[in-house]
């Protein structure tokens, strides 16, 4: 098997679907359906990735080395043996952090250009 091609973290930001997957894998391994559920919950049901989008993004993330298949299932006694679990790699964590930083910068610009109200703590309010 050929080594995965690594995208430059600075050169090619991940797609929104890929970023959602990386975020969902940041705290634990998940299988495809669990990823779909976590992404829906994380986005307050605004984002619903269909199977084609989800598995296309998973394929790209596997090819770039941002995720890999996990060797073991979370609980084999409670799970379907056919499910494939995915795990975030160090490169994937770096890509997710870079994308979060890029988005943070854009949100800062939106605040600076009065497109969004500043959070209460930034205006001197209490936490």
N, C-alpha and C positions, 0 to 999 in steps of 0.2 A: 504494500500500500504506500502511495506517495505521501510525503510529508504535507501537512496542510499549509496552504498559502496564508501568510499572516498579513492582514491589512495594517497599514500604518495607523496608529491610534490618532495621531494628529491629522493625517492625510485624508482619511475617509471615515466620517462619523457613521455610526450605525443608524439603520433606519428606525423609525418609531416602533415598528413591530419588534425588531431585534432588541431595542432598548427595553421594551416591556418584558421580553423574555429574560434578558440579563438581570433585570430588577427582581423578577419572580424567582430566579435561581440564586439570588444573593444570600439567602439565609438557609436554603436546603435544596436537596435534589428533588426533582419533580418529574412526573411523566406528562405526556402531552395534554391529556384532559385536565390534570391538576394545574398545568400552566394556564390553560384557557380560563379556568375558574379563578385562579389567583390574579390574572390580568384584569378580568372583569371586576373583581373586588377592589384591586388597587386603583382602578380608574373610576370607581363609583358607578360601574356599569355603563360608562361612556364608550369604552373600547371593548369590542367583542370580536376577537380574531376567529375567523372561520378556519376549518381544517387545512384548506389549501394555503392560506396565508401563514398559518402557524407552522406547518411542516416545511414550507418553502424557506421560511426564516430560520427554522432549526437546521435545515440542510446547509444554509449559508454559514451559520454560526459554527457548525461542525467543521466545515471546509476551512474556515479561517482560524480554527483553533480556539475560539472564544468559549466554546462549551465542548464537552465530551460526554460520551455515554458512561454512566456510572456502572461499576462492576456489580454492585449488589442492589437489591430492591430495599425499600424502606422496611417493609414487613412482608416477607414472602408468604407467610401463612394467611395474610389478609388480602393478598393482591393477586392479580392475574399475571401469570408468568410471562405472558406475551408482551406486557408493557415494557417500554424502554424508558429508563430514567436518565435524566440529563443533569450534568454538574457543571457549574461555572469554573473556568480555569483562571489562573492568575492573569493571563492576557485578557480574558473576558472581563475580569474585575477592573483591570486598568482601562479597558475600552468603555465600560459603563461609567467609571469615575470621570473619564475625559468627556463623555457625552453629558453627564450631569453638570460638569463645570461649564461646558459650552452653553447649555440651557440656562444655567444660573446667570451667565454673562448677558444673555438675551433678555432675561427677566429684569435684570438691573437696568438695561437700556429702556425697557418698557416703563419702569418706574421713573427713570430720569426724564423721559419724554411725556410724562403725565398720561400714559395710557392705562395705568393701574394706580390705585390708591396704595400708598405705602402701608405696610403692616403697623399695627398699633405701637409695638415696641420701637420701631424705627422712627416714629413720630414723638417718642418720649413717653409713651403709655406704659402701663405695667404689663409684665409677662403673664 
